[in-house]
Amino acid sequence: MITYARLFIGGTWVEPSNPELLDISSPHDRSVIGRAAQAQPADIDRAVAAARASFDEGAWRLTPPAERIAVLRRFNALREESAEKIAHLISLENGSAGWFTRAGQPGLTRQANAYLKAAEEFPWEEVLVPSDPASPVRSVVRREAIGVVAAVIPWNSPFSSATSKIIPSLLAGNSVVLKVSPENSLSMGFLAELIERAGLPEGVISVLPADRETSEYLVSHRDVDKIAFTGSTRAGRRIAAIAGEQLKRVSLELGGKSAAIILPDADIEEAVAGVRFGSLLNNGESCIAQTRILAPRSRYEEVVAGLKELVESLKVGDPNDADTFIGPMIRPDQQERVRSYIRLGIEEGARLVTGGPHVPDGLEKGNYVTPTVFADVDNSMRIAQEEIFGPVLVVIAYDDEDDAVRIANDSEYGLSGGVWSADEAHALEVARRVRTGTVTVNGASVAFDGPFGGFKASGIGREYGAVGLGTYTEYKTITV
């Protein structure tokens, strides 16, 4: 049993305004695995006040960038040392398979290193050369911290979502209130411990688990200057409305319904193997999952048969078992949501290739769903348009390359996508036509030096690297 009875506010563990602890349940068997305090509006007020005071006093924002970089580098080293514990905690509370949580740890290192490198090279202050050599005026352009940042993250990938926001925000000199999901109270409590050990000044950062109502209280707070959010498009729209009303800076990384285009010349076996990681990672509870598989009519049944064989070969079960590939959904309501979409697909007339709405045998005590593949799917079906957030794949036929691109772009989302082809140069040409923020070619990994984010309803702004760091700064021009 893991217990966090206090809240991490302004770098100190304090008593919560509400002493009642929330039970944290295992997605595997619904047993209680921990208890944790949950923030209320009074705790938000305290955290924001600490952040506001620390920012206005300037102990962190006026620290030279090199010193801020050193502190965040120390934090990253502490996180690396704790990689195995972090992976275990996330599997415990999220139900994410162990292979996924362990494989994600080097990615956290690459993400952090990309931000640190960007901060070392960042143009914190530049003197511009006048366009008119005779001008007596010169301009000094500075990139300064915005102020108090409310970073709000989802439950599905807590460490990655947290570090993608707090590292660049802190590197830029901001103060941060990190609001995390109640389901992640254990792993995020440990994140707070690592932050405490890294040695930030008092007041600079708080880590608070809280419900949605308290989240809205935070993002509506008048002393918050910027909102950085990852989560559903529905919640993103609400946050954007609040930010617009108060003229807060805002960045939103939202939902997706990404397409993997398998071109006629692709190696089908390789493409199907790539779907295993590109479409079914983290139990399918991933915003970047490529769950619409676009196959040429000439090879359609070959792709469908390959996906059937793949999905039926994947072990579903206890995320702590070494050979488990797909674990449970995080909560019972999420389990039922995914199962309802499977039932909807059948009602819509799609062909059920494998899987179905039943719970896998022997796993009835947990939040499990049966991985499912639908064929004969029209892109207008709800199972092809709406984000299911579970291990459900739809296979859509296309006539030619133009048709494939049209179908891929026929979505309110635009977060991720993939192209598979034996001709890499041609795959790159097709990728350029897909209207999403990220496209992978032949299963390439996402790079952390380049910007990450979405088109259309998949968000506003970008994370990672120099571009992501820049979103936490304001421009100031001084003319001399």
C-alpha positions as CSV (number, residue, x, y, z in Angstrom):
1,M,0.0,0.0,0.0
2,I,1.5,3.4,-1.1
3,T,0.2,6.4,0.7
4,Y,0.6,10.1,0.0
5,A,-1.3,11.9,2.8
6,R,0.1,15.3,2.1
7,L,0.3,17.6,-0.9
8,F,3.4,19.0,-2.6
9,I,2.9,22.8,-2.6
10,G,5.6,25.2,-3.5
11,G,8.3,22.6,-2.9
12,T,7.1,21.6,0.5
13,W,4.9,18.7,1.7
14,V,1.9,20.2,3.5
15,E,-1.4,19.1,5.1
16,P,-4.3,19.1,2.6
17,S,-7.4,21.2,3.2
18,N,-9.4,18.0,3.0
19,P,-7.7,15.2,5.0
20,E,-9.8,12.5,3.4
21,L,-7.7,10.2,1.2
22,L,-8.7,8.8,-2.2
23,D,-8.4,5.1,-2.7
24,I,-6.3,4.3,-5.8
25,S,-7.5,1.1,-7.5
26,S,-5.6,-1.4,-9.6
27,P,-6.9,-1.7,-13.2
28,H,-5.9,-5.3,-13.1
29,D,-8.2,-6.6,-10.3
30,R,-9.7,-3.4,-8.9
31,S,-8.0,-3.9,-5.5
32,V,-6.9,-0.8,-3.6
33,I,-3.2,-0.3,-4.2
34,G,-2.7,3.1,-2.6
35,R,-4.3,6.2,-1.0
36,A,-3.6,9.8,-1.7
37,A,-4.7,13.3,-0.7
38,Q,-6.6,15.3,-3.4
39,A,-6.3,19.0,-3.9
40,Q,-9.3,21.3,-3.4
41,P,-9.8,24.9,-4.5
42,A,-8.2,26.1,-1.2
43,D,-5.1,24.1,-2.0
44,I,-5.0,25.5,-5.5
45,D,-5.2,29.0,-4.1
46,R,-2.2,28.2,-1.9
47,A,-0.2,26.7,-4.7
48,V,-0.9,29.6,-7.1
49,A,-0.1,32.2,-4.4
50,A,3.3,30.4,-3.8
51,A,4.0,30.4,-7.6
52,R,2.9,34.0,-7.9
53,A,5.2,35.1,-5.1
54,S,8.2,33.1,-6.3
55,F,7.8,34.5,-9.8
56,D,7.3,38.1,-8.7
57,E,10.3,38.0,-6.3
58,G,12.4,36.6,-9.2
59,A,14.5,34.0,-7.3
60,W,14.0,31.6,-10.2
61,R,13.2,33.7,-13.3
62,L,16.2,36.0,-12.7
63,T,18.6,33.0,-12.2
64,P,21.0,32.8,-15.2
65,P,19.8,30.2,-17.8
66,A,22.9,28.1,-17.2
67,E,22.0,27.6,-13.5
68,R,18.4,26.7,-14.4
69,I,19.7,24.2,-16.9
70,A,21.9,22.7,-14.2
71,V,19.0,22.1,-11.8
72,L,16.9,20.5,-14.6
73,R,19.8,18.3,-15.6
74,R,20.0,17.2,-12.0
75,F,16.3,16.4,-12.0
76,N,16.7,14.4,-15.2
77,A,19.5,12.4,-13.7
78,L,17.4,11.6,-10.6
79,R,14.6,10.4,-12.9
80,E,17.0,8.2,-14.9
81,E,18.2,6.6,-11.7
82,S,14.6,5.8,-10.8
83,A,13.5,4.5,-14.2
84,E,12.5,1.0,-12.9
85,K,10.5,2.4,-10.1
86,I,8.7,4.9,-12.3
87,A,7.8,2.1,-14.8
88,H,6.5,-0.1,-12.0
89,L,4.3,2.7,-10.6
90,I,2.8,3.5,-13.9
91,S,2.0,-0.1,-14.6
92,L,0.5,-0.5,-11.2
93,E,-1.9,2.5,-11.4
94,N,-2.5,2.7,-15.1
95,G,-2.5,-0.9,-16.2
96,S,0.0,-0.2,-18.9
97,A,2.0,-3.3,-19.8
98,G,5.5,-3.5,-18.4
99,W,7.1,-3.6,-21.8
100,F,5.6,-0.2,-22.6
101,T,6.4,1.6,-19.3
102,R,10.0,0.3,-19.4
103,A,10.5,1.1,-23.0
104,G,9.2,4.7,-22.4
105,Q,12.0,5.5,-19.9
106,P,14.8,6.2,-22.5
107,G,12.2,8.3,-24.3
108,L,11.9,10.5,-21.3
109,T,15.7,10.9,-21.3
110,R,15.7,11.9,-25.0
111,Q,12.8,14.3,-24.4
112,A,14.6,16.0,-21.5
113,N,18.0,16.1,-23.3
114,A,16.4,17.8,-26.3
115,Y,14.9,20.5,-24.1
116,L,18.3,21.0,-22.2
117,K,20.2,21.2,-25.5
118,A,17.6,23.7,-26.8
119,A,18.0,25.8,-23.6
120,E,21.8,25.9,-24.0
121,E,21.5,27.2,-27.5
122,F,18.4,29.3,-27.0
123,P,18.5,33.1,-28.0
124,W,17.6,34.4,-24.6
125,E,18.9,37.8,-25.7
126,E,19.9,39.1,-29.1
127,V,21.0,42.4,-30.5
128,L,19.5,43.0,-33.9
129,V,21.4,44.5,-36.7
130,P,19.4,47.6,-38.0
131,S,18.0,47.2,-41.5
132,D,19.2,50.7,-42.1
133,P,22.9,51.0,-41.3
134,A,22.4,54.8,-40.8
135,S,19.8,54.2,-38.1
136,P,20.9,55.4,-34.6
137,V,18.5,52.9,-33.0
138,R,19.4,49.3,-32.1
139,S,17.0,46.7,-30.7
140,V,17.7,44.2,-27.9
141,V,15.3,41.3,-28.2
142,R,14.8,39.2,-25.0
143,R,12.9,35.9,-24.4
144,E,11.5,36.1,-20.9
145,A,9.4,33.8,-18.7
146,I,5.6,34.3,-19.0
147,G,4.7,33.9,-15.3
148,V,2.7,31.3,-13.5
149,V,2.0,28.3,-15.6
150,A,-0.9,25.9,-14.9
151,A,0.2,22.6,-16.5
152,V,-2.7,20.1,-16.6
153,I,-2.0,16.6,-17.8
154,P,-4.0,13.4,-18.5
155,W,-3.7,10.0,-16.9
156,N,-2.6,7.9,-19.9
157,S,1.1,8.8,-20.0
158,P,1.7,10.8,-16.8
159,F,5.5,11.1,-16.6
160,S,5.9,12.0,-20.3
161,S,3.1,14.5,-20.2
162,A,4.4,16.1,-17.0
163,T,8.0,16.4,-18.1
164,S,7.1,17.7,-21.5
165,K,5.6,20.7,-19.7
166,I,7.5,21.3,-16.5
167,I,11.0,21.0,-17.9
168,P,10.6,23.7,-20.6
169,S,8.5,25.9,-18.4
170,L,11.1,25.8,-15.6
171,L,14.0,26.2,-18.0
172,A,12.3,29.4,-19.2
173,G,12.1,30.7,-15.7
174,N,8.4,30.3,-15.0
175,S,6.7,29.1,-11.8
176,V,4.5,26.0,-12.2
177,V,1.4,24.4,-10.7
178,L,1.2,20.9,-12.2
179,K,-2.3,19.4,-11.9
180,V,-2.3,15.6,-12.4
181,S,-5.1,13.1,-12.6
182,P,-6.3,11.4,-9.4
183,E,-5.5,8.0,-11.0
184,N,-1.8,9.0,-11.1
185,S,-1.5,10.1,-7.5
186,L,1.2,7.5,-6.8
187,S,3.5,8.0,-9.8
188,M,3.1,11.8,-9.6
189,G,3.7,11.8,-5.8
190,F,7.0,10.1,-6.6
191,L,7.6,12.8,-9.3
192,A,7.2,15.4,-6.6
193,E,9.8,13.6,-4.5
194,L,12.3,13.8,-7.4
195,I,11.5,17.5,-7.9
196,E,12.1,18.1,-4.2
197,R,15.5,16.4,-4.4
198,A,16.5,18.5,-7.5
199,G,16.6,21.7,-5.4
200,L,14.3,24.3,-6.9
201,P,13.7,27.6,-4.9
202,E,10.7,27.8,-2.6
203,G,7.4,28.3,-4.3
204,V,8.5,27.6,-7.8
205,I,6.5,24.3,-8.4
206,S,3.6,22.4,-6.9
207,V,2.3,18.9,-7.9
208,L,-1.4,18.5,-7.2
209,P,-3.7,15.5,-7.9
210,A,-7.3,16.8,-8.3
211,D,-10.6,16.2,-10.0
212,R,-11.9,18.0,-13.1
213,E,-13.8,20.6,-11.1
214,T,-10.7,21.6,-9.3
215,S,-8.8,21.6,-12.6
216,E,-11.2,24.2,-14.0
217,Y,-10.8,26.3,-10.8
218,L,-7.0,26.2,-11.5
219,V,-7.2,27.2,-15.2
220,S,-9.7,29.9,-14.4
221,H,-7.5,31.4,-11.6
222,R,-6.7,35.1,-12.2
223,D,-3.1,34.7,-11.1
224,V,-2.4,32.0,-13.8
225,D,-0.7,33.5,-16.9
226,K,-0.5,30.5,-19.1
227,I,-2.3,27.1,-19.4
228,A,-0.5,24.1,-20.9
229,F,-2.9,21.3,-21.3
230,T,-2.9,17.7,-22.7
231,G,-6.1,15.8,-22.8
232,S,-9.4,15.5,-24.7
233,T,-10.5,17.8,-27.4
234,R,-13.7,18.5,-25.5
235,A,-11.8,19.7,-22.4
236,G,-9.4,21.6,-24.6
237,R,-12.3,23.6,-26.1
238,R,-13.5,24.5,-22.6
239,I,-10.0,25.6,-21.6
240,A,-9.5,27.6,-24.8
241,A,-12.8,29.5,-24.0
242,I,-11.5,30.3,-20.5
243,A,-8.1,31.4,-21.8
244,G,-9.8,33.6,-24.4
245,E,-12.0,35.3,-21.9
246,Q,-9.1,36.1,-19.7
247,L,-6.5,36.5,-22.4
248,K,-4.2,33.9,-21.0
249,R,-1.5,32.2,-23.1
250,V,-2.5,28.7,-23.9
251,S,-1.1,25.6,-25.5
252,L,-3.3,22.5,-26.1
253,E,-2.2,19.0,-27.1
254,L,-5.5,17.2,-27.7
255,G,-7.1,14.1,-29.2
256,G,-6.4,12.1,-32.4
257,K,-7.7,9.6,-34.8
258,S,-4.6,9.0,-36.8
259,A,-4.3,7.0,-40.1
260,A,-1.6,4.6,-41.1
261,I,-1.5,4.6,-45.0
262,I,-0.1,1.3,-46.3
263,L,0.9,1.9,-49.9
264,P,0.6,-0.8,-52.5
265,D,4.4,-1.5,-52.7
266,A,4.7,-1.8,-48.9
267,D,6.0,-4.9,-47.2
268,I,2.7,-6.0,-45.6
269,E,4.4,-8.1,-43.0
270,E,6.6,-5.2,-41.9
271,A,3.6,-2.8,-41.9
272,V,1.5,-5.1,-39.8
273,A,4.3,-5.6,-37.4
274,G,4.7,-1.9,-37.2
275,V,1.0,-1.6,-36.3
276,R,1.7,-3.5,-33.1
277,F,3.6,-0.6,-31.7
278,G,2.2,2.3,-33.7
279,S,-1.4,1.5,-33.1
280,L,-1.7,-0.6,-30.0
281,L,0.9,1.0,-27.7
282,N,-0.1,1.6,-24.1
283,N,-3.2,-0.6,-24.5
284,G,-4.5,1.7,-27.2
285,E,-4.9,4.5,-24.7
286,S,-2.7,6.9,-26.7
287,C,-3.6,10.1,-28.5
288,I,-1.0,9.3,-31.2
289,A,-2.2,5.7,-31.9
290,Q,-2.7,5.1,-35.6
291,T,-6.0,3.2,-35.3
292,R,-7.3,3.8,-38.8
293,I,-5.4,1.4,-41.1
294,L,-5.8,2.5,-44.8
295,A,-5.1,-0.4,-47.2
296,P,-5.2,-0.5,-51.0
297,R,-8.1,-2.6,-52.4
298,S,-5.6,-4.7,-54.3
299,R,-4.1,-5.9,-51.0
300,Y,-6.9,-5.3,-48.7
301,E,-7.6,-8.9,-47.5
302,E,-3.9,-9.5,-47.1
303,V,-3.7,-6.6,-44.7
304,V,-6.9,-7.7,-42.8
305,A,-5.6,-11.3,-42.5
306,G,-2.2,-10.0,-41.2
307,L,-3.9,-7.8,-38.6
308,K,-6.1,-10.6,-37.5
309,E,-3.1,-12.9,-37.0
310,L,-1.2,-10.1,-35.2
311,V,-3.9,-9.1,-32.7
312,E,-4.8,-12.7,-31.9
313,S,-1.2,-13.4,-31.1
314,L,-0.9,-10.6,-28.5
315,K,-1.3,-11.7,-24.8
316,V,-3.8,-9.7,-22.8
317,G,-3.4,-9.9,-19.1
318,D,-1.6,-8.8,-16.0
319,P,0.6,-5.8,-16.9
320,N,3.3,-7.1,-14.6
321,D,3.7,-10.4,-16.6
322,A,6.7,-10.2,-18.8
323,D,4.8,-11.6,-21.9
324,T,1.8,-9.4,-21.6
325,F,1.4,-6.9,-24.5
326,I,-2.0,-5.4,-23.7
327,G,-3.1,-4.7,-20.2
328,P,-6.5,-3.4,-18.8
329,M,-8.1,-0.1,-19.3
330,I,-7.5,2.4,-16.5
331,R,-11.0,2.5,-15.1
332,P,-14.3,0.5,-15.4
333,D,-16.0,3.4,-17.1
334,Q,-13.2,3.5,-19.7
335,Q,-13.5,-0.2,-20.2
336,E,-17.3,0.2,-20.8
337,R,-16.6,3.1,-23.2
338,V,-14.4,1.0,-25.4
339,R,-16.7,-2.0,-25.3
340,S,-19.6,0.3,-26.3
341,Y,-17.7,1.4,-29.4
342,I,-17.1,-2.2,-30.3
343,R,-20.9,-2.8,-30.1
344,L,-21.4,0.3,-32.1
345,G,-19.1,-0.9,-34.9
346,I,-21.1,-4.1,-35.2
347,E,-24.3,-2.0,-35.3
348,E,-22.8,0.3,-38.0
349,G,-22.3,-2.8,-40.2
350,A,-18.5,-3.2,-40.0
351,R,-17.2,-6.7,-40.3
352,L,-15.9,-8.0,-37.0
353,V,-12.6,-9.7,-37.9
354,T,-11.5,-10.6,-34.4
355,G,-12.3,-9.6,-30.9
356,G,-15.7,-8.2,-29.8
357,P,-17.4,-6.6,-26.8
358,H,-16.8,-9.6,-24.4
359,V,-14.3,-9.4,-21.6
360,P,-11.4,-11.9,-22.1
361,D,-11.8,-15.1,-20.3
362,G,-10.3,-15.2,-16.8
363,L,-9.9,-11.4,-16.6
364,E,-13.4,-10.5,-15.4
365,K,-12.2,-8.9,-12.2
366,G,-10.2,-6.2,-14.1
367,N,-10.9,-3.5,-16.6
368,Y,-10.1,-5.6,-19.6
369,V,-11.4,-5.4,-23.2
370,T,-10.7,-7.8,-26.0
371,P,-8.5,-6.3,-28.7
372,T,-10.6,-5.9,-31.8
373,V,-10.2,-5.4,-35.6
374,F,-13.0,-4.2,-37.9
375,A,-12.9,-4.5,-41.7
376,D,-15.2,-3.1,-44.4
377,V,-15.2,0.2,-42.5
378,D,-16.4,3.4,-44.2
379,N,-14.6,6.4,-43.0
380,S,-17.9,8.1,-42.2
381,M,-18.6,5.5,-39.5
382,R,-18.3,6.7,-35.9
383,I,-15.7,4.0,-35.2
384,A,-13.6,5.7,-37.9
385,Q,-14.2,9.3,-36.8
386,E,-14.3,9.2,-33.0
387,E,-11.4,8.6,-30.7
388,I,-12.0,5.3,-28.9
389,F,-8.9,5.2,-26.8
390,G,-8.5,1.5,-26.6
391,P,-7.2,-1.5,-28.6
392,V,-9.7,-1.2,-31.5
393,L,-8.5,-1.0,-35.1
394,V,-10.5,-0.2,-38.2
395,V,-9.3,-1.1,-41.7
396,I,-10.5,1.1,-44.5
397,A,-10.0,0.4,-48.2
398,Y,-8.8,3.1,-50.7
399,D,-8.8,3.2,-54.5
400,D,-5.6,5.1,-55.2
401,E,-3.0,7.3,-53.5
402,D,-5.1,10.4,-53.8
403,D,-8.0,8.6,-52.3
404,A,-5.8,7.4,-49.4
405,V,-4.7,11.0,-48.7
406,R,-8.3,12.2,-48.9
407,I,-9.4,9.6,-46.4
408,A,-6.5,10.2,-44.0
409,N,-7.3,14.0,-44.0
410,D,-11.1,13.4,-43.7
411,S,-11.1,13.8,-39.9
412,E,-11.6,16.6,-37.4
413,Y,-8.3,15.6,-35.9
414,G,-4.7,16.0,-37.1
415,L,-2.2,14.8,-34.5
416,S,-0.3,11.9,-36.0
417,G,-0.2,9.4,-38.8
418,G,2.1,7.0,-40.7
419,V,3.0,6.0,-44.3
420,W,4.4,2.6,-45.2
421,S,6.2,2.0,-48.6
422,A,9.2,0.2,-50.1
423,D,10.2,3.6,-51.6
424,E,11.1,5.9,-48.7
425,A,11.4,9.0,-50.9
426,H,7.9,8.4,-52.2
427,A,6.5,7.8,-48.7
428,L,8.0,11.2,-47.7
429,E,6.1,12.8,-50.6
430,V,2.8,11.2,-49.4
431,A,3.6,12.2,-45.8
432,R,3.9,15.9,-46.9
433,R,0.3,15.7,-48.1
434,V,-1.2,14.4,-44.8
435,R,-2.6,17.2,-42.6
436,T,-1.3,16.2,-39.2
437,G,1.4,17.6,-36.9
438,T,3.5,14.4,-37.0
439,V,3.8,11.7,-39.6
440,T,6.1,8.7,-39.3
441,V,7.6,6.8,-42.3
442,N,7.9,3.1,-42.1
443,G,7.4,3.1,-38.3
444,A,10.1,5.6,-37.4
445,S,10.0,6.8,-33.8
446,V,8.9,10.3,-32.8
447,A,11.9,12.7,-32.6
448,F,12.1,15.0,-29.6
449,D,14.1,17.7,-31.2
450,G,11.3,18.6,-33.6
451,P,8.0,20.2,-32.6
452,F,5.1,18.0,-31.6
453,G,1.5,18.9,-31.7
454,G,-1.7,18.9,-33.8
455,F,-3.6,20.4,-36.6
456,K,-7.3,21.1,-36.5
457,A,-9.1,19.8,-33.4
458,S,-5.9,18.1,-32.2
459,G,-4.6,21.2,-30.6
460,I,-2.9,24.6,-30.6
461,G,0.9,25.1,-30.2
462,R,3.8,22.7,-30.0
463,E,5.9,20.8,-27.5
464,Y,9.5,19.4,-27.6
465,G,12.8,21.0,-28.5
466,A,13.5,24.7,-29.1
467,V,9.9,25.3,-30.4
468,G,8.4,23.8,-27.3
469,L,10.7,25.8,-25.1
470,G,9.8,29.0,-26.9
471,T,6.1,28.5,-26.1
472,Y,6.9,29.2,-22.4
473,T,8.5,32.6,-23.2
474,E,7.4,36.1,-24.1
475,Y,9.2,38.5,-26.4
476,K,10.5,41.8,-25.1
477,T,12.1,44.4,-27.3
478,I,14.3,47.1,-25.8
479,T,15.4,49.9,-28.2
480,V,18.5,51.8,-27.4
